[in-house]
C-alpha cells in the first residue's frame, strides 16, 4: 500500500498542502477550529504518520529553490530563468522550474507543490492580481522574490525585482512628443491578471497629458492577425497628424510588423515604430527598430541574489526572519536608437 503523503491529506480534507504542513508542525496561526478538526480527522482516517526523519528535514535546508515563470514558451521567461540559474547553481542549489501558463489557478497549484517539497525559497513571475494568493508563502516564512511584475497591493517589505517600466516609457513618450508625433498608439497583449505592460501604458499616458498629445491604447489580447490588421487600419484612418506605434512586448512586434506589411504601411514614412524588447533581433528589420530594451537575465540574477540573502538570514534551522533582507530593486531600461522614428 502506498505511503500516505501530506498532499493526500490536503486533497481529502479539501485544504491546501500549506495548511496541512502548518497543522503538522503546530503552526495554527489563524486556522479555524473547524479546519483543524477536519485535518486531524483526515489524518486519523488515513492513518498518516510523519516519520522522524521527515520532521527533521522540515527543519533543515533542502538546497532546492522553486521558480515559477508565467509562460515558459516566451523568450523573456527563458532568459529570466537563465539569469536565475546562473546565480543559484554555483551557490549549490538545485532549481525546480514550473510553468504557470499565464494562469493564477495553475500558479497556485505550483506554489502548493513547491511548498510541499519544503523548498528553501521561491522566485515567482506573478500572475495573480491580489497578493493574498501568495500569503501561504509568507505564512510559512519561505523566502520569496517577485520578479518582473508586482501585485497592486504587494506589501512594501516584500522583495521584488522589476524593470524601470513606467519611468522609461514616460521619458520615451516625452521624447516622441518632442520629435513631433501627435498620436502615440500603444499596443499591448496581456495574457494574465497582471502584466509589466500596465505601468508602461501608465508612463506613456502621463507623458501624453504633459505634452498634450493623444494616446490610443490597443489591447490585442488573444485576437488573431486579421483583427489586429483591421484595428491598426481603422485607428490610423481616424487620426490626424503624425502617429507612432509602440509595441509593449517583443513577441507582439512580430504581429505588428506582419500587419504593417499586409496593409502596405511603411515606417518611418507613414508611421513611427518603437518597441519594448528583450533581445535585439529587430535590429535586422530594415534599418532597425527603436527599442526600449530590458535585460531579463539581469532581472533573474538580481532576484536570485536577493533570495540567497533571505535564505542566509533565515538560517539552516529555518527560524530566522528571511524578510529582513527583502529589497525592492528597479533595473534600468536602455534606449537603443534607430531610424524607425524621425523628427517631424
Buried (B, 14 or more C-beta within 10 A) or exposed (E): EEEBBBEBBBEBBEBBBBBBBBBBEEBEEEBEEEBEEBBEEBBEEBEBEBEEEEEEEEEEBBEBBBBBBBBBEBBBBBBBBEBBBEBBEEEEBEBBBBBBBBBBEBBBBBBBBBBBEBBBBBBBBBBBBBBEBBEBBBBBBBBBBBBBBBBEEBEEEBBBBBBBBBBBBBBBBBBBBEBBBBBBBBBBBBBBBBBBBBBBBBBBBBBBEEBEBBBBBBBBEEBEEEEBBEBBBEBBEEBEEBBBBBBBBBBBBEBBBEBBEBBEBEBBEBBBBBBBBBBEEBBEBBEBBBBBBBBBBBBBBBBBBBBBBBBEBBEEEBEBEBBEBBBBBBBEBEBBEBBBBBEE
